[in-house]
Amino acid sequence: MMTRRKNNAPVDEMLQRFIELSLTQHEALLYLETGPYNRAYMKIKKLVEELEARPGDQRHALIELFDHDNPQVRLNAAKHAHPLYPDKAIQIVQSIIDAKRFRRKSMPRMYFHF
């Protein structure tokens, strides 16, 4: 019988791994690579399950990533912290959507400004 290995890493290390995996997803999205995206997704899912299983539900540490520079990191953090911080998570997702709308509206001016 195979036993599941428990992750004994400190929460800070787990957050760093969460960031790395989210950045992997971001890059995979840019190049339309579903394999790397899906593998990173499964690893993030396991990592978040481990955070949740720790005493005191350590998913609350994900709120530290709500201000990260990368939108994929913010999106993943908001998604997995939503049960603990629903209002803040929704604000994060909305800010990502709004930033994309603003970028699209301003892009033609950037290219055609003389």
CNS distance restraints for C-alpha pairs under 8 A (distance, minus, plus):
assign (resid   6 and name CA) (resid  50 and name CA) 7.98 0.50 0.50
assign (resid   7 and name CA) (resid  50 and name CA) 7.13 0.50 0.50
assign (resid   9 and name CA) (resid  13 and name CA) 6.22 0.50 0.50
assign (resid   9 and name CA) (resid  14 and name CA) 6.54 0.50 0.50
assign (resid  10 and name CA) (resid  14 and name CA) 6.46 0.50 0.50
assign (resid  11 and name CA) (resid  15 and name CA) 6.15 0.50 0.50
assign (resid  11 and name CA) (resid  51 and name CA) 7.67 0.50 0.50
assign (resid  11 and name CA) (resid  58 and name CA) 7.58 0.50 0.50
assign (resid  11 and name CA) (resid  61 and name CA) 7.57 0.50 0.50
assign (resid  12 and name CA) (resid  16 and name CA) 6.31 0.50 0.50
assign (resid  13 and name CA) (resid  17 and name CA) 6.24 0.50 0.50
assign (resid  14 and name CA) (resid  18 and name CA) 6.11 0.50 0.50
assign (resid  14 and name CA) (resid  47 and name CA) 7.15 0.50 0.50
assign (resid  15 and name CA) (resid  19 and name CA) 6.24 0.50 0.50
assign (resid  15 and name CA) (resid  61 and name CA) 7.73 0.50 0.50
assign (resid  15 and name CA) (resid  62 and name CA) 7.19 0.50 0.50
assign (resid  16 and name CA) (resid  20 and name CA) 6.31 0.50 0.50
assign (resid  17 and name CA) (resid  21 and name CA) 6.14 0.50 0.50
assign (resid  18 and name CA) (resid  22 and name CA) 6.08 0.50 0.50
assign (resid  18 and name CA) (resid  44 and name CA) 6.23 0.50 0.50
assign (resid  18 and name CA) (resid  47 and name CA) 7.42 0.50 0.50
assign (resid  18 and name CA) (resid  73 and name CA) 7.89 0.50 0.50
assign (resid  19 and name CA) (resid  23 and name CA) 6.11 0.50 0.50
assign (resid  19 and name CA) (resid  73 and name CA) 5.98 0.50 0.50
assign (resid  20 and name CA) (resid  24 and name CA) 6.24 0.50 0.50
assign (resid  21 and name CA) (resid  25 and name CA) 6.32 0.50 0.50
assign (resid  21 and name CA) (resid  40 and name CA) 5.40 0.50 0.50
assign (resid  21 and name CA) (resid  41 and name CA) 7.67 0.50 0.50
assign (resid  21 and name CA) (resid  43 and name CA) 7.53 0.50 0.50
assign (resid  21 and name CA) (resid  44 and name CA) 6.71 0.50 0.50
assign (resid  22 and name CA) (resid  26 and name CA) 6.22 0.50 0.50
assign (resid  22 and name CA) (resid  40 and name CA) 7.20 0.50 0.50
assign (resid  22 and name CA) (resid  44 and name CA) 7.84 0.50 0.50
assign (resid  22 and name CA) (resid  72 and name CA) 5.92 0.50 0.50
assign (resid  22 and name CA) (resid  73 and name CA) 5.19 0.50 0.50
assign (resid  22 and name CA) (resid  76 and name CA) 7.01 0.50 0.50
assign (resid  23 and name CA) (resid  27 and name CA) 6.23 0.50 0.50
assign (resid  23 and name CA) (resid  70 and name CA) 7.63 0.50 0.50
assign (resid  23 and name CA) (resid  72 and name CA) 6.86 0.50 0.50
assign (resid  23 and name CA) (resid  73 and name CA) 6.77 0.50 0.50
assign (resid  24 and name CA) (resid  28 and name CA) 6.11 0.50 0.50
assign (resid  24 and name CA) (resid  36 and name CA) 7.28 0.50 0.50
assign (resid  24 and name CA) (resid  37 and name CA) 6.93 0.50 0.50
assign (resid  24 and name CA) (resid  40 and name CA) 6.74 0.50 0.50
assign (resid  25 and name CA) (resid  29 and name CA) 6.12 0.50 0.50
assign (resid  25 and name CA) (resid  36 and name CA) 6.98 0.50 0.50
assign (resid  25 and name CA) (resid  37 and name CA) 4.69 0.50 0.50
assign (resid  25 and name CA) (resid  38 and name CA) 7.96 0.50 0.50
assign (resid  25 and name CA) (resid  40 and name CA) 6.26 0.50 0.50
assign (resid  25 and name CA) (resid  41 and name CA) 7.47 0.50 0.50
assign (resid  25 and name CA) (resid  72 and name CA) 7.36 0.50 0.50
assign (resid  26 and name CA) (resid  30 and name CA) 6.45 0.50 0.50
assign (resid  26 and name CA) (resid  37 and name CA) 7.93 0.50 0.50
assign (resid  26 and name CA) (resid  72 and name CA) 5.81 0.50 0.50
assign (resid  27 and name CA) (resid  31 and name CA) 6.51 0.50 0.50
assign (resid  28 and name CA) (resid  32 and name CA) 5.75 0.50 0.50
assign (resid  28 and name CA) (resid  33 and name CA) 4.83 0.50 0.50
assign (resid  28 and name CA) (resid  34 and name CA) 6.80 0.50 0.50
assign (resid  28 and name CA) (resid  36 and name CA) 6.13 0.50 0.50
assign (resid  28 and name CA) (resid  37 and name CA) 5.46 0.50 0.50
assign (resid  29 and name CA) (resid  33 and name CA) 6.29 0.50 0.50
assign (resid  29 and name CA) (resid  34 and name CA) 7.60 0.50 0.50
assign (resid  29 and name CA) (resid  37 and name CA) 7.07 0.50 0.50
assign (resid  33 and name CA) (resid  37 and name CA) 6.48 0.50 0.50
assign (resid  34 and name CA) (resid  38 and name CA) 5.94 0.50 0.50
assign (resid  35 and name CA) (resid  39 and name CA) 6.21 0.50 0.50
assign (resid  36 and name CA) (resid  40 and name CA) 6.11 0.50 0.50
assign (resid  37 and name CA) (resid  41 and name CA) 6.15 0.50 0.50
assign (resid  38 and name CA) (resid  42 and name CA) 6.30 0.50 0.50
assign (resid  39 and name CA) (resid  43 and name CA) 6.38 0.50 0.50
assign (resid  40 and name CA) (resid  44 and name CA) 6.10 0.50 0.50
assign (resid  41 and name CA) (resid  45 and name CA) 6.12 0.50 0.50
assign (resid  42 and name CA) (resid  46 and name CA) 6.32 0.50 0.50
assign (resid  43 and name CA) (resid  47 and name CA) 6.15 0.50 0.50
assign (resid  44 and name CA) (resid  48 and name CA) 6.09 0.50 0.50
assign (resid  45 and name CA) (resid  49 and name CA) 6.18 0.50 0.50
assign (resid  46 and name CA) (resid  50 and name CA) 6.25 0.50 0.50
assign (resid  47 and name CA) (resid  51 and name CA) 6.35 0.50 0.50
assign (resid  48 and name CA) (resid  52 and name CA) 6.14 0.50 0.50
assign (resid  48 and name CA) (resid  59 and name CA) 6.80 0.50 0.50
assign (resid  48 and name CA) (resid  80 and name CA) 7.15 0.50 0.50
assign (resid  49 and name CA) (resid  53 and name CA) 6.18 0.50 0.50
assign (resid  50 and name CA) (resid  54 and name CA) 6.41 0.50 0.50
assign (resid  51 and name CA) (resid  57 and name CA) 6.20 0.50 0.50
assign (resid  51 and name CA) (resid  58 and name CA) 4.83 0.50 0.50
assign (resid  51 and name CA) (resid  59 and name CA) 5.37 0.50 0.50
assign (resid  52 and name CA) (resid  56 and name CA) 7.89 0.50 0.50
assign (resid  52 and name CA) (resid  57 and name CA) 4.41 0.50 0.50
assign (resid  52 and name CA) (resid  58 and name CA) 5.61 0.50 0.50
assign (resid  52 and name CA) (resid  59 and name CA) 5.63 0.50 0.50
assign (resid  53 and name CA) (resid  57 and name CA) 6.12 0.50 0.50
assign (resid  53 and name CA) (resid  58 and name CA) 7.76 0.50 0.50
assign (resid  54 and name CA) (resid  58 and name CA) 6.08 0.50 0.50
assign (resid  59 and name CA) (resid  80 and name CA) 7.41 0.50 0.50
assign (resid  59 and name CA) (resid  81 and name CA) 6.09 0.50 0.50
assign (resid  59 and name CA) (resid  84 and name CA) 7.83 0.50 0.50
assign (resid  60 and name CA) (resid  81 and name CA) 6.52 0.50 0.50
assign (resid  60 and name CA) (resid  84 and name CA) 6.85 0.50 0.50
assign (resid  62 and name CA) (resid  66 and name CA) 7.28 0.50 0.50
assign (resid  62 and name CA) (resid  77 and name CA) 5.45 0.50 0.50
assign (resid  62 and name CA) (resid  78 and name CA) 7.72 0.50 0.50
assign (resid  62 and name CA) (resid  80 and name CA) 7.77 0.50 0.50
assign (resid  62 and name CA) (resid  81 and name CA) 6.25 0.50 0.50
assign (resid  63 and name CA) (resid  77 and name CA) 6.88 0.50 0.50
assign (resid  63 and name CA) (resid  78 and name CA) 7.60 0.50 0.50
assign (resid  63 and name CA) (resid  81 and name CA) 6.99 0.50 0.50
assign (resid  64 and name CA) (resid  68 and name CA) 8.00 0.50 0.50
assign (resid  65 and name CA) (resid  73 and name CA) 6.90 0.50 0.50
assign (resid  65 and name CA) (resid  74 and name CA) 6.00 0.50 0.50
assign (resid  65 and name CA) (resid  77 and name CA) 6.19 0.50 0.50
assign (resid  66 and name CA) (resid  73 and name CA) 7.89 0.50 0.50
assign (resid  66 and name CA) (resid  74 and name CA) 5.04 0.50 0.50
assign (resid  66 and name CA) (resid  77 and name CA) 6.51 0.50 0.50
assign (resid  66 and name CA) (resid  78 and name CA) 6.84 0.50 0.50
assign (resid  66 and name CA) (resid  92 and name CA) 6.86 0.50 0.50
assign (resid  67 and name CA) (resid  74 and name CA) 6.85 0.50 0.50
assign (resid  68 and name CA) (resid  73 and name CA) 6.61 0.50 0.50
assign (resid  68 and name CA) (resid  74 and name CA) 6.05 0.50 0.50
assign (resid  69 and name CA) (resid  73 and name CA) 7.92 0.50 0.50
assign (resid  69 and name CA) (resid  74 and name CA) 7.88 0.50 0.50
assign (resid  70 and name CA) (resid  74 and name CA) 6.52 0.50 0.50
assign (resid  71 and name CA) (resid  75 and name CA) 5.96 0.50 0.50
assign (resid  71 and name CA) (resid  96 and name CA) 6.50 0.50 0.50
assign (resid  72 and name CA) (resid  76 and name CA) 6.05 0.50 0.50
assign (resid  73 and name CA) (resid  77 and name CA) 6.08 0.50 0.50
assign (resid  74 and name CA) (resid  78 and name CA) 6.01 0.50 0.50
assign (resid  74 and name CA) (resid  92 and name CA) 7.01 0.50 0.50
assign (resid  74 and name CA) (resid  93 and name CA) 7.88 0.50 0.50
assign (resid  75 and name CA) (resid  79 and name CA) 6.04 0.50 0.50
assign (resid  75 and name CA) (resid  92 and name CA) 7.17 0.50 0.50
assign (resid  75 and name CA) (resid  93 and name CA) 6.16 0.50 0.50
assign (resid  75 and name CA) (resid  96 and name CA) 7.74 0.50 0.50
assign (resid  76 and name CA) (resid  80 and name CA) 6.23 0.50 0.50
assign (resid  77 and name CA) (resid  81 and name CA) 5.90 0.50 0.50
assign (resid  78 and name CA) (resid  82 and name CA) 5.66 0.50 0.50
assign (resid  78 and name CA) (resid  88 and name CA) 7.79 0.50 0.50
assign (resid  78 and name CA) (resid  89 and name CA) 4.48 0.50 0.50
assign (resid  78 and name CA) (resid  90 and name CA) 7.34 0.50 0.50
assign (resid  78 and name CA) (resid  92 and name CA) 6.54 0.50 0.50
assign (resid  78 and name CA) (resid  93 and name CA) 7.01 0.50 0.50
assign (resid  79 and name CA) (resid  89 and name CA) 6.84 0.50 0.50
assign (resid  81 and name CA) (resid  85 and name CA) 5.94 0.50 0.50
assign (resid  81 and name CA) (resid  86 and name CA) 7.51 0.50 0.50
assign (resid  81 and name CA) (resid  89 and name CA) 6.83 0.50 0.50
assign (resid  82 and name CA) (resid  86 and name CA) 4.47 0.50 0.50
assign (resid  82 and name CA) (resid  87 and name CA) 7.79 0.50 0.50
assign (resid  82 and name CA) (resid  88 and name CA) 7.80 0.50 0.50
assign (resid  82 and name CA) (resid  89 and name CA) 5.30 0.50 0.50
assign (resid  82 and name CA) (resid  90 and name CA) 7.62 0.50 0.50
assign (resid  85 and name CA) (resid  89 and name CA) 5.95 0.50 0.50
assign (resid  86 and name CA) (resid  90 and name CA) 6.18 0.50 0.50
assign (resid  87 and name CA) (resid  91 and name CA) 6.34 0.50 0.50
assign (resid  88 and name CA) (resid  92 and name CA) 6.30 0.50 0.50
assign (resid  89 and name CA) (resid  93 and name CA) 6.39 0.50 0.50
assign (resid  90 and name CA) (resid  94 and name CA) 6.11 0.50 0.50
assign (resid  91 and name CA) (resid  95 and name CA) 6.09 0.50 0.50
assign (resid  92 and name CA) (resid  96 and name CA) 6.41 0.50 0.50
assign (resid  93 and name CA) (resid  97 and name CA) 6.37 0.50 0.50
assign (resid  94 and name CA) (resid  98 and name CA) 6.06 0.50 0.50
assign (resid  95 and name CA) (resid  99 and name CA) 6.04 0.50 0.50
assign (resid  96 and name CA) (resid 100 and name CA) 6.39 0.50 0.50
assign (resid  97 and name CA) (resid 101 and name CA) 6.41 0.50 0.50
assign (resid  98 and name CA) (resid 102 and name CA) 6.21 0.50 0.50
assign (resid  99 and name CA) (resid 103 and name CA) 6.14 0.50 0.50
assign (resid 100 and name CA) (resid 104 and name CA) 6.24 0.50 0.50
assign (resid 101 and name CA) (resid 105 and name CA) 6.33 0.50 0.50
assign (resid 102 and name CA) (resid 106 and name CA) 6.24 0.50 0.50
assign (resid 103 and name CA) (resid 107 and name CA) 6.04 0.50 0.50
assign (resid 104 and name CA) (resid 108 and name CA) 7.71 0.50 0.50
assign (resid 106 and name CA) (resid 110 and name CA) 6.52 0.50 0.50
assign (resid 107 and name CA) (resid 111 and name CA) 6.46 0.50 0.50
assign (resid 108 and name CA) (resid 112 and name CA) 6.12 0.50 0.50
assign (resid 109 and name CA) (resid 113 and name CA) 5.52 0.50 0.50
